[in-house]
Amino acid sequence: MTHKFRPGISQPIRHIIFKNSRKGILLLHGFTATPECFQFLAQKLSDQKLSVYAPILAGHGTKAEDLEKTKWGDWYETAKNSLKELQGYCDSVSVLGLSMGGLLALHLAHEHPEIKSVSLLATPLFLDGFLLRYLFPLIWKTPLKYLYRYQRKYVASIKDPSAQRKYQTYEKIPVASVANLLDLQKKVRQELYGIKQPTFIAHALDDSTVPYANMDYIASCIGSKIVETLTLKKSNHIITVDYDKEEVAKRVLRFLKRFF
């Protein structure tokens, strides 16, 4: 029996918080997603006695109309405030971001050099495709933005059917929010060389949302002298819930332990 991906937020979304030790990791989810994408990873990190905080970014976890009202600075404000909260009970903090959360993690690391390390999962310093390169710019730079406010979402970017069925995300994407995402990309590209923290980068070879070439781009442009990379061959974009989630968790944990 085939189970089709049905996007939507079907249950209340909550922050993920584990207070275990003075070593903490901040987990930042992706665009239109929720902290639930970190349930597996967060539990694995907590099992190793790390404190974990995965907040709900501004405009997320409710409905697409709420996201449309926010700008990338609002998403970053959530990340910054969450870092401060985590630092309130941890002596040492690292940050990890999935997809758009990786952009926020990079900006946070640039602004907060005290962050110990950065882990980037499927992070989009650039994107490709017809919608982003041609259709969206035509819309948000013209009066069409008042008529075409949303793009429906039809794919989950997850290969594991079971994970697809459970994945929580908005059923549509606000065009204005995509414009904000691209503004955030531009900001982070300008900051890459100034980011010095040890960096771990993981990306799926078959990522249909964020081009795999992003991994090499980040590795070659970031200012860190310590960069580890991991290529995943069984997953699509949401690598924290897909077939490679065990490998992702193992490698993230091994990397974190080196720099705490």
C-alpha positions, -999 to 999 in steps of 0.1 A, spaced: 0 0 0 14 34 -10 12 62 16 13 97 1 30 125 19 4 148 35 20 179 49 6 198 78 9 204 115 -14 178 131 -5 181 167 8 206 192 45 213 186 68 218 216 104 227 222 127 198 229 147 203 261 170 180 280 190 194 309 217 168 317 251 185 321 271 217 317 278 208 280 250 219 257 239 217 221 215 240 204 195 224 175 179 247 149 153 232 125 146 241 89 123 263 69 86 255 74 96 226 97 95 220 135 118 207 163 102 172 158 128 166 130 153 163 159 135 139 181 158 110 173 190 130 173 181 149 205 175 116 224 208 102 212 226 133 224 207 133 257 216 96 262 253 107 262 245 132 290 246 163 269 221 191 275 199 197 244 176 225 233 157 225 201 134 256 200 105 264 177 116 292 154 94 322 151 65 317 127 69 279 127 49 250 143 15 267 138 3 277 103 19 291 72 2 325 76 22 330 108 55 323 90 45 348 63 44 376 90 80 370 101 114 379 86 147 361 88 157 384 117 128 370 137 140 334 131 175 345 142 161 362 173 147 329 184 181 312 178 199 340 197 176 339 227 177 302 228 215 303 228 214 327 258 190 304 276 212 274 270 243 293 281 224 300 314 229 265 326 258 253 304 295 263 305 301 251 269 277 253 240 278 241 204 252 247 177 237 225 150 214 234 122 194 214 97 187 230 63 178 267 69 187 261 105 222 256 93 222 292 80 211 304 114 237 283 131 264 299 109 252 334 115 250 327 153 286 313 152 298 345 134 281 367 160 291 346 190 327 333 188 323 316 222 303 289 205 325 258 206 316 241 173 292 242 144 274 212 128 257 218 94 232 193 80 220 198 45 226 235 47 216 257 17 242 285 10 226 284 -25 196 268 -40 186 258 -76 155 250 -95 130 267 -117 108 280 -89 136 297 -70 155 310 -100 127 323 -122 92 321 -107 96 334 -72 117 365 -82 91 373 -108 64 372 -81 80 389 -51 95 418 -71 62 426 -88 25 432 -78 20 395 -84 31 390 -48 -4 401 -37 -21 375 -59 3 345 -56 12 344 -19 18 307 -14 33 277 -32 18 243 -23 42 216 -10 39 182 -26 71 163 -15 87 156 18 123 152 6 125 120 27 130 85 13 119 65 43 81 61 39 75 57 76 94 90 83 74 107 55 41 99 72 52 113 105 70 144 93 54 177 104 57 207 80 35 234 65 14 224 36 23 255 17 53 279 15 48 317 18 65 334 -12 75 363 11 93 339 34 113 324 5 125 360 -2 136 362 34 154 329 32 174 341 2 183 373 20 196 352 49 217 331 25 233 363 11 241 375 46 257 342 56 277 339 24 293 372 32 302 360 67 316 325 60 353 333 60 349 350 94 336 318 111 364 301 128 348 274 149 354 237 141 328 227 116 311 194 107 291 193 74 268 164 64 248 162 31 230 135 12 242 128 -23 206 125 -35 193 157 -17 165 169 -40 160 202 -21 195 216 -15 222 208 -41 249 185 -28 276 210 -40 267 231 -10 289 209 11 321 216 -9 312 253 -11 309 256 26 340 236 33 361 257 9 348 291 20 345 288 57 372 303 79 376 273 102 408 253 101 390 222 112 363 210 88 349 174 87 325 163 60 301 133 56 284 122 24 252 102 30 240 78 3 206 65 15 187 97 24 171 127 8 171 162 24 158 156 60 187 135 71 178 135 108 147 113 101 157 95 70 175 62 64 209 76 75 197 90 108 218 66 129 250 75 110 242 112 113 237 109 151 269 88 155 290 112 136 276 144 152 282 130 186 317 120 178 324 154 164 309 172 194 329 153 219 361 164 203 355 201 210 336 202 244 
